[in-house]
Amino acid sequence: MIGRLNLRMLKVITSIYHQTIKFLTARGTGQVKGNQYESRTTYMDDIHDYAEAQLL
């Protein structure tokens, strides 16, 4: 995860709704897109692991 301060220094624009990050490159604008299914499954796995750790 990148903090807000780093995003600001890199002049990055984020869109949570579109799960997109846009940033400046030497050749123009770069873009990274997220995947909702992967995000959801990763989040659920993390919650499951955290819950198991709390039971120990």
mmCIF file of the N, C-alpha and C atoms, coordinates in Angstrom:
data_MODEL
# 
_entry.id   MODEL 
# 
loop_
_atom_site.group_PDB 
_atom_site.id 
_atom_site.type_symbol 
_atom_site.label_atom_id 
_atom_site.label_alt_id 
_atom_site.label_comp_id 
_atom_site.label_asym_id 
_atom_site.label_entity_id 
_atom_site.label_seq_id 
_atom_site.pdbx_PDB_ins_code 
_atom_site.Cartn_x 
_atom_site.Cartn_y 
_atom_site.Cartn_z 
_atom_site.occupancy 
_atom_site.B_iso_or_equiv 
_atom_site.pdbx_formal_charge 
_atom_site.auth_seq_id 
_atom_site.auth_comp_id 
_atom_site.auth_asym_id 
_atom_site.auth_atom_id 
_atom_site.pdbx_PDB_model_num 
ATOM 1   N N  . MET A 1 1  ? 0.833   -1.166  0.000   1.00 0.00 ? 1  MET A N  1 
ATOM 2   C CA . MET A 1 1  ? 0.000   0.000   0.000   1.00 0.00 ? 1  MET A CA 1 
ATOM 3   C C  . MET A 1 1  ? 0.886   1.240   0.000   1.00 0.00 ? 1  MET A C  1 
ATOM 4   N N  . ILE A 1 2  ? 0.484   2.196   -0.749  1.00 0.00 ? 2  ILE A N  1 
ATOM 5   C CA . ILE A 1 2  ? 1.208   3.463   -0.838  1.00 0.00 ? 2  ILE A CA 1 
ATOM 6   C C  . ILE A 1 2  ? 0.425   4.509   -0.063  1.00 0.00 ? 2  ILE A C  1 
ATOM 7   N N  . GLY A 1 3  ? 1.104   5.254   0.790   1.00 0.00 ? 3  GLY A N  1 
ATOM 8   C CA . GLY A 1 3  ? 0.450   6.285   1.585   1.00 0.00 ? 3  GLY A CA 1 
ATOM 9   C C  . GLY A 1 3  ? 0.081   7.510   0.768   1.00 0.00 ? 3  GLY A C  1 
ATOM 10  N N  . ARG A 1 4  ? -0.776  8.321   1.340   1.00 0.00 ? 4  ARG A N  1 
ATOM 11  C CA . ARG A 1 4  ? -1.227  9.530   0.637   1.00 0.00 ? 4  ARG A CA 1 
ATOM 12  C C  . ARG A 1 4  ? -0.098  10.494  0.334   1.00 0.00 ? 4  ARG A C  1 
ATOM 13  N N  . LEU A 1 5  ? 0.837   10.614  1.266   1.00 0.00 ? 5  LEU A N  1 
ATOM 14  C CA . LEU A 1 5  ? 1.954   11.532  1.055   1.00 0.00 ? 5  LEU A CA 1 
ATOM 15  C C  . LEU A 1 5  ? 2.778   11.108  -0.160  1.00 0.00 ? 5  LEU A C  1 
ATOM 16  N N  . ASN A 1 6  ? 3.063   9.818   -0.274  1.00 0.00 ? 6  ASN A N  1 
ATOM 17  C CA . ASN A 1 6  ? 3.812   9.327   -1.433  1.00 0.00 ? 6  ASN A CA 1 
ATOM 18  C C  . ASN A 1 6  ? 3.022   9.515   -2.722  1.00 0.00 ? 6  ASN A C  1 
ATOM 19  N N  . LEU A 1 7  ? 1.727   9.277   -2.677  1.00 0.00 ? 7  LEU A N  1 
ATOM 20  C CA . LEU A 1 7  ? 0.893   9.481   -3.868  1.00 0.00 ? 7  LEU A CA 1 
ATOM 21  C C  . LEU A 1 7  ? 0.936   10.940  -4.306  1.00 0.00 ? 7  LEU A C  1 
ATOM 22  N N  . ARG A 1 8  ? 0.893   11.838  -3.332  1.00 0.00 ? 8  ARG A N  1 
ATOM 23  C CA . ARG A 1 8  ? 0.927   13.263  -3.646  1.00 0.00 ? 8  ARG A CA 1 
ATOM 24  C C  . ARG A 1 8  ? 2.277   13.652  -4.255  1.00 0.00 ? 8  ARG A C  1 
ATOM 25  N N  . MET A 1 9  ? 3.378   13.123  -3.678  1.00 0.00 ? 9  MET A N  1 
ATOM 26  C CA . MET A 1 9  ? 4.712   13.438  -4.205  1.00 0.00 ? 9  MET A CA 1 
ATOM 27  C C  . MET A 1 9  ? 4.886   12.898  -5.624  1.00 0.00 ? 9  MET A C  1 
ATOM 28  N N  . LEU A 1 10 ? 4.288   11.753  -5.920  1.00 0.00 ? 10 LEU A N  1 
ATOM 29  C CA . LEU A 1 10 ? 4.390   11.160  -7.254  1.00 0.00 ? 10 LEU A CA 1 
ATOM 30  C C  . LEU A 1 10 ? 3.381   11.744  -8.238  1.00 0.00 ? 10 LEU A C  1 
ATOM 31  N N  . LYS A 1 11 ? 2.527   12.653  -7.748  1.00 0.00 ? 11 LYS A N  1 
ATOM 32  C CA . LYS A 1 11 ? 1.472   13.278  -8.555  1.00 0.00 ? 11 LYS A CA 1 
ATOM 33  C C  . LYS A 1 11 ? 0.557   12.224  -9.177  1.00 0.00 ? 11 LYS A C  1 
ATOM 34  N N  . VAL A 1 12 ? 0.082   11.326  -8.316  1.00 0.00 ? 12 VAL A N  1 
ATOM 35  C CA . VAL A 1 12 ? -0.781  10.232  -8.730  1.00 0.00 ? 12 VAL A CA 1 
ATOM 36  C C  . VAL A 1 12 ? -2.234  10.617  -8.479  1.00 0.00 ? 12 VAL A C  1 
ATOM 37  N N  . ILE A 1 13 ? -3.111  10.188  -9.388  1.00 0.00 ? 13 ILE A N  1 
ATOM 38  C CA . ILE A 1 13 ? -4.546  10.397  -9.232  1.00 0.00 ? 13 ILE A CA 1 
ATOM 39  C C  . ILE A 1 13 ? -5.184  9.026   -9.054  1.00 0.00 ? 13 ILE A C  1 
ATOM 40  N N  . THR A 1 14 ? -5.951  8.860   -7.986  1.00 0.00 ? 14 THR A N  1 
ATOM 41  C CA . THR A 1 14 ? -6.602  7.572   -7.737  1.00 0.00 ? 14 THR A CA 1 
ATOM 42  C C  . THR A 1 14 ? -8.107  7.692   -7.925  1.00 0.00 ? 14 THR A C  1 
ATOM 43  N N  . SER A 1 15 ? -8.716  6.595   -8.341  1.00 0.00 ? 15 SER A N  1 
ATOM 44  C CA . SER A 1 15 ? -10.168 6.508   -8.456  1.00 0.00 ? 15 SER A CA 1 
ATOM 45  C C  . SER A 1 15 ? -10.597 5.198   -7.816  1.00 0.00 ? 15 SER A C  1 
ATOM 46  N N  . ILE A 1 16 ? -11.176 5.278   -6.629  1.00 0.00 ? 16 ILE A N  1 
ATOM 47  C CA . ILE A 1 16 ? -11.623 4.071   -5.933  1.00 0.00 ? 16 ILE A CA 1 
ATOM 48  C C  . ILE A 1 16 ? -12.774 3.430   -6.701  1.00 0.00 ? 16 ILE A C  1 
ATOM 49  N N  . TYR A 1 17 ? -13.666 4.237   -7.230  1.00 0.00 ? 17 TYR A N  1 
ATOM 50  C CA . TYR A 1 17 ? -14.828 3.711   -7.954  1.00 0.00 ? 17 TYR A CA 1 
ATOM 51  C C  . TYR A 1 17 ? -14.399 2.876   -9.160  1.00 0.00 ? 17 TYR A C  1 
ATOM 52  N N  . HIS A 1 18 ? -13.421 3.379   -9.908  1.00 0.00 ? 18 HIS A N  1 
ATOM 53  C CA . HIS A 1 18 ? -12.952 2.689   -11.113 1.00 0.00 ? 18 HIS A CA 1 
ATOM 54  C C  . HIS A 1 18 ? -11.772 1.769   -10.826 1.00 0.00 ? 18 HIS A C  1 
ATOM 55  N N  . GLN A 1 19 ? -11.300 1.726   -9.592  1.00 0.00 ? 19 GLN A N  1 
ATOM 56  C CA . GLN A 1 19 ? -10.127 0.954   -9.185  1.00 0.00 ? 19 GLN A CA 1 
ATOM 57  C C  . GLN A 1 19 ? -8.964  1.203   -10.142 1.00 0.00 ? 19 GLN A C  1 
ATOM 58  N N  . THR A 1 20 ? -8.651  2.495   -10.291 1.00 0.00 ? 20 THR A N  1 
ATOM 59  C CA . THR A 1 20 ? -7.616  2.917   -11.232 1.00 0.00 ? 20 THR A CA 1 
ATOM 60  C C  . THR A 1 20 ? -6.682  3.916   -10.574 1.00 0.00 ? 20 THR A C  1 
ATOM 61  N N  . ILE A 1 21 ? -5.410  3.836   -10.949 1.00 0.00 ? 21 ILE A N  1 
ATOM 62  C CA . ILE A 1 21 ? -4.418  4.827   -10.544 1.00 0.00 ? 21 ILE A CA 1 
ATOM 63  C C  . ILE A 1 21 ? -3.775  5.347   -11.823 1.00 0.00 ? 21 ILE A C  1 
ATOM 64  N N  . LYS A 1 22 ? -3.740  6.664   -11.971 1.00 0.00 ? 22 LYS A N  1 
ATOM 65  C CA . LYS A 1 22 ? -3.080  7.288   -13.118 1.00 0.00 ? 22 LYS A CA 1 
ATOM 66  C C  . LYS A 1 22 ? -1.880  8.078   -12.617 1.00 0.00 ? 22 LYS A C  1 
ATOM 67  N N  . PHE A 1 23 ? -0.801  8.056   -13.388 1.00 0.00 ? 23 PHE A N  1 
ATOM 68  C CA . PHE A 1 23 ? 0.429   8.717   -12.986 1.00 0.00 ? 23 PHE A CA 1 
ATOM 69  C C  . PHE A 1 23 ? 1.189   9.183   -14.219 1.00 0.00 ? 23 PHE A C  1 
ATOM 70  N N  . LEU A 1 24 ? 2.071   10.153  -14.011 1.00 0.00 ? 24 LEU A N  1 
ATOM 71  C CA . LEU A 1 24 ? 2.865   10.701  -15.107 1.00 0.00 ? 24 LEU A CA 1 
ATOM 72  C C  . LEU A 1 24 ? 4.086   9.829   -15.371 1.00 0.00 ? 24 LEU A C  1 
ATOM 73  N N  . THR A 1 25 ? 4.416   9.665   -16.652 1.00 0.00 ? 25 THR A N  1 
ATOM 74  C CA . THR A 1 25 ? 5.627   8.967   -17.066 1.00 0.00 ? 25 THR A CA 1 
ATOM 75  C C  . THR A 1 25 ? 6.366   9.848   -18.053 1.00 0.00 ? 25 THR A C  1 
ATOM 76  N N  . ALA A 1 26 ? 7.536   9.425   -18.468 1.00 0.00 ? 26 ALA A N  1 
ATOM 77  C CA . ALA A 1 26 ? 8.303   10.181  -19.455 1.00 0.00 ? 26 ALA A CA 1 
ATOM 78  C C  . ALA A 1 26 ? 7.583   10.234  -20.807 1.00 0.00 ? 26 ALA A C  1 
ATOM 79  N N  . ARG A 1 27 ? 6.745   9.243   -21.081 1.00 0.00 ? 27 ARG A N  1 
ATOM 80  C CA . ARG A 1 27 ? 6.036   9.168   -22.361 1.00 0.00 ? 27 ARG A CA 1 
ATOM 81  C C  . ARG A 1 27 ? 4.584   9.609   -22.293 1.00 0.00 ? 27 ARG A C  1 
ATOM 82  N N  . GLY A 1 28 ? 4.157   10.132  -21.173 1.00 0.00 ? 28 GLY A N  1 
ATOM 83  C CA . GLY A 1 28 ? 2.766   10.566  -21.042 1.00 0.00 ? 28 GLY A CA 1 
ATOM 84  C C  . GLY A 1 28 ? 2.168   10.091  -19.738 1.00 0.00 ? 28 GLY A C  1 
ATOM 85  N N  . THR A 1 29 ? 0.949   9.577   -19.802 1.00 0.00 ? 29 THR A N  1 
ATOM 86  C CA . THR A 1 29 ? 0.226   9.134   -18.612 1.00 0.00 ? 29 THR A CA 1 
ATOM 87  C C  . THR A 1 29 ? 0.176   7.611   -18.561 1.00 0.00 ? 29 THR A C  1 
ATOM 88  N N  . GLY A 1 30 ? 0.547   7.058   -17.414 1.00 0.00 ? 30 GLY A N  1 
ATOM 89  C CA . GLY A 1 30 ? 0.446   5.621   -17.190 1.00 0.00 ? 30 GLY A CA 1 
ATOM 90  C C  . GLY A 1 30 ? -0.806  5.325   -16.384 1.00 0.00 ? 30 GLY A C  1 
ATOM 91  N N  . GLN A 1 31 ? -1.249  4.080   -16.441 1.00 0.00 ? 31 GLN A N  1 
ATOM 92  C CA . GLN A 1 31 ? -2.476  3.721   -15.739 1.00 0.00 ? 31 GLN A CA 1 
ATOM 93  C C  . GLN A 1 31 ? -2.360  2.291   -15.212 1.00 0.00 ? 31 GLN A C  1 
ATOM 94  N N  . VAL A 1 32 ? -2.834  2.090   -13.980 1.00 0.00 ? 32 VAL A N  1 
ATOM 95  C CA . VAL A 1 32 ? -2.911  0.761   -13.385 1.00 0.00 ? 32 VAL A CA 1 
ATOM 96  C C  . VAL A 1 32 ? -4.367  0.530   -13.015 1.00 0.00 ? 32 VAL A C  1 
ATOM 97  N N  . LYS A 1 33 ? -4.925  -0.584  -13.471 1.00 0.00 ? 33 LYS A N  1 
ATOM 98  C CA . LYS A 1 33 ? -6.317  -0.912  -13.159 1.00 0.00 ? 33 LYS A CA 1 
ATOM 99  C C  . LYS A 1 33 ? -6.366  -2.098  -12.214 1.00 0.00 ? 33 LYS A C  1 
ATOM 100 N N  . GLY A 1 34 ? -7.315  -2.048  -11.294 1.00 0.00 ? 34 GLY A N  1 
ATOM 101 C CA . GLY A 1 34 ? -7.519  -3.137  -10.349 1.00 0.00 ? 34 GLY A CA 1 
ATOM 102 C C  . GLY A 1 34 ? -8.526  -4.134  -10.880 1.00 0.00 ? 34 GLY A C  1 
ATOM 103 N N  . ASN A 1 35 ? -8.653  -5.236  -10.161 1.00 0.00 ? 35 ASN A N  1 
ATOM 104 C CA . ASN A 1 35 ? -9.596  -6.283  -10.509 1.00 0.00 ? 35 ASN A CA 1 
ATOM 105 C C  . ASN A 1 35 ? -10.488 -6.504  -9.290  1.00 0.00 ? 35 ASN A C  1 
ATOM 106 N N  . GLN A 1 36 ? -11.778 -6.254  -9.407  1.00 0.00 ? 36 GLN A N  1 
ATOM 107 C CA . GLN A 1 36 ? -12.683 -6.323  -8.263  1.00 0.00 ? 36 GLN A CA 1 
ATOM 108 C C  . GLN A 1 36 ? -12.732 -7.720  -7.668  1.00 0.00 ? 36 GLN A C  1 
ATOM 109 N N  . TYR A 1 37 ? -12.764 -8.746  -8.500  1.00 0.00 ? 37 TYR A N  1 
ATOM 110 C CA . TYR A 1 37 ? -12.815 -10.112 -7.994  1.00 0.00 ? 37 TYR A CA 1 
ATOM 111 C C  . TYR A 1 37 ? -11.565 -10.439 -7.179  1.00 0.00 ? 37 TYR A C  1 
ATOM 112 N N  . GLU A 1 38 ? -10.382 -10.114 -7.705  1.00 0.00 ? 38 GLU A N  1 
ATOM 113 C CA . GLU A 1 38 ? -9.139  -10.371 -6.985  1.00 0.00 ? 38 GLU A CA 1 
ATOM 114 C C  . GLU A 1 38 ? -9.064  -9.566  -5.693  1.00 0.00 ? 38 GLU A C  1 
ATOM 115 N N  . SER A 1 39 ? -9.505  -8.322  -5.745  1.00 0.00 ? 39 SER A N  1 
ATOM 116 C CA . SER A 1 39 ? -9.499  -7.488  -4.548  1.00 0.00 ? 39 SER A CA 1 
ATOM 117 C C  . SER A 1 39 ? -10.377 -8.083  -3.468  1.00 0.00 ? 39 SER A C  1 
ATOM 118 N N  . ARG A 1 40 ? -11.555 -8.517  -3.836  1.00 0.00 ? 40 ARG A N  1 
ATOM 119 C CA . ARG A 1 40 ? -12.496 -9.081  -2.873  1.00 0.00 ? 40 ARG A CA 1 
ATOM 120 C C  . ARG A 1 40 ? -11.979 -10.385 -2.276  1.00 0.00 ? 40 ARG A C  1 
ATOM 121 N N  . THR A 1 41 ? -11.445 -11.279 -3.113  1.00 0.00 ? 41 THR A N  1 
ATOM 122 C CA . THR A 1 41 ? -10.961 -12.554 -2.588  1.00 0.00 ? 41 THR A CA 1 
ATOM 123 C C  . THR A 1 41 ? -9.738  -12.354 -1.701  1.00 0.00 ? 41 THR A C  1 
ATOM 124 N N  . THR A 1 42 ? -8.854  -11.444 -2.061  1.00 0.00 ? 42 THR A N  1 
ATOM 125 C CA . THR A 1 42 ? -7.692  -11.160 -1.227  1.00 0.00 ? 42 THR A CA 1 
ATOM 126 C C  . THR A 1 42 ? -8.123  -10.590 0.114   1.00 0.00 ? 42 THR A C  1 
ATOM 127 N N  . TYR A 1 43 ? -9.065  -9.676  0.094   1.00 0.00 ? 43 TYR A N  1 
ATOM 128 C CA . TYR A 1 43 ? -9.587  -9.081  1.327   1.00 0.00 ? 43 TYR A CA 1 
ATOM 129 C C  . TYR A 1 43 ? -10.211 -10.144 2.221   1.00 0.00 ? 43 TYR A C  1 
ATOM 130 N N  . MET A 1 44 ? -11.020 -11.019 1.645   1.00 0.00 ? 44 MET A N  1 
ATOM 131 C CA . MET A 1 44 ? -11.663 -12.071 2.428   1.00 0.00 ? 44 MET A CA 1 
ATOM 132 C C  . MET A 1 44 ? -10.631 -13.038 2.998   1.00 0.00 ? 44 MET A C  1 
ATOM 133 N N  . ASP A 1 45 ? -9.602  -13.375 2.244   1.00 0.00 ? 45 ASP A N  1 
ATOM 134 C CA . ASP A 1 45 ? -8.537  -14.243 2.750   1.00 0.00 ? 45 ASP A CA 1 
ATOM 135 C C  . ASP A 1 45 ? -7.821  -13.595 3.926   1.00 0.00 ? 45 ASP A C  1 
ATOM 136 N N  . ASP A 1 46 ? -7.551  -12.300 3.819   1.00 0.00 ? 46 ASP A N  1 
ATOM 137 C CA . ASP A 1 46 ? -6.871  -11.586 4.901   1.00 0.00 ? 46 ASP A CA 1 
ATOM 138 C C  . ASP A 1 46 ? -7.725  -11.561 6.163   1.00 0.00 ? 46 ASP A C  1 
ATOM 139 N N  . ILE A 1 47 ? -9.013  -11.314 6.013   1.00 0.00 ? 47 ILE A N  1 
ATOM 140 C CA . ILE A 1 47 ? -9.905  -11.296 7.173   1.00 0.00 ? 47 ILE A CA 1 
ATOM 141 C C  . ILE A 1 47 ? -9.954  -12.681 7.819   1.00 0.00 ? 47 ILE A C  1 
ATOM 142 N N  . HIS A 1 48 ? -10.018 -13.706 7.004   1.00 0.00 ? 48 HIS A N  1 
ATOM 143 C CA . HIS A 1 48 ? -10.060 -15.073 7.521   1.00 0.00 ? 48 HIS A CA 1 
ATOM 144 C C  . HIS A 1 48 ? -8.776  -15.384 8.292   1.00 0.00 ? 48 HIS A C  1 
ATOM 145 N N  . ASP A 1 49 ? -7.622  -15.037 7.739   1.00 0.00 ? 49 ASP A N  1 
ATOM 146 C CA . ASP A 1 49 ? -6.344  -15.270 8.414   1.00 0.00 ? 49 ASP A CA 1 
ATOM 147 C C  . ASP A 1 49 ? -6.252  -14.494 9.723   1.00 0.00 ? 49 ASP A C  1 
ATOM 148 N N  . TYR A 1 50 ? -6.735  -13.264 9.723   1.00 0.00 ? 50 TYR A N  1 
ATOM 149 C CA . TYR A 1 50 ? -6.713  -12.436 10.939  1.00 0.00 ? 50 TYR A CA 1 
ATOM 150 C C  . TYR A 1 50 ? -7.595  -13.057 12.026  1.00 0.00 ? 50 TYR A C  1 
ATOM 151 N N  . ALA A 1 51 ? -8.771  -13.534 11.636  1.00 0.00 ? 51 ALA A N  1 
ATOM 152 C CA . ALA A 1 51 ? -9.695  -14.149 12.608  1.00 0.00 ? 51 ALA A CA 1 
ATOM 153 C C  . ALA A 1 51 ? -9.085  -15.405 13.204  1.00 0.00 ? 51 ALA A C  1 
ATOM 154 N N  . GLU A 1 52 ? -8.413  -16.208 12.389  1.00 0.00 ? 52 GLU A N  1 
ATOM 155 C CA . GLU A 1 52 ? -7.763  -17.418 12.896  1.00 0.00 ? 52 GLU A CA 1 
ATOM 156 C C  . GLU A 1 52 ? -6.640  -17.070 13.869  1.00 0.00 ? 52 GLU A C  1 
ATOM 157 N N  . ALA A 1 53 ? -5.883  -16.033 13.568  1.00 0.00 ? 53 ALA A N  1 
ATOM 158 C CA . ALA A 1 53 ? -4.781  -15.620 14.441  1.00 0.00 ? 53 ALA A CA 1 
ATOM 159 C C  . ALA A 1 53 ? -5.307  -15.131 15.783  1.00 0.00 ? 53 ALA A C  1 
ATOM 160 N N  . GLN A 1 54 ? -6.478  -14.498 15.800  1.00 0.00 ? 54 GLN A N  1 
ATOM 161 C CA . GLN A 1 54 ? -7.056  -14.003 17.039  1.00 0.00 ? 54 GLN A CA 1 
ATOM 162 C C  . GLN A 1 54 ? -7.531  -15.132 17.934  1.00 0.00 ? 54 GLN A C  1 
ATOM 163 N N  . LEU A 1 55 ? -7.900  -16.271 17.339  1.00 0.00 ? 55 LEU A N  1 
ATOM 164 C CA . LEU A 1 55 ? -8.368  -17.419 18.117  1.00 0.00 ? 55 LEU A CA 1 
ATOM 165 C C  . LEU A 1 55 ? -7.225  -18.152 18.817  1.00 0.00 ? 55 LEU A C  1 
ATOM 166 N N  . LEU A 1 56 ? -6.021  -18.005 18.307  1.00 0.00 ? 56 LEU A N  1 
ATOM 167 C CA . LEU A 1 56 ? -4.870  -18.692 18.906  1.00 0.00 ? 56 LEU A CA 1 
ATOM 168 C C  . LEU A 1 56 ? -4.425  -18.022 20.123  1.00 0.00 ? 56 LEU A C  1 
# 
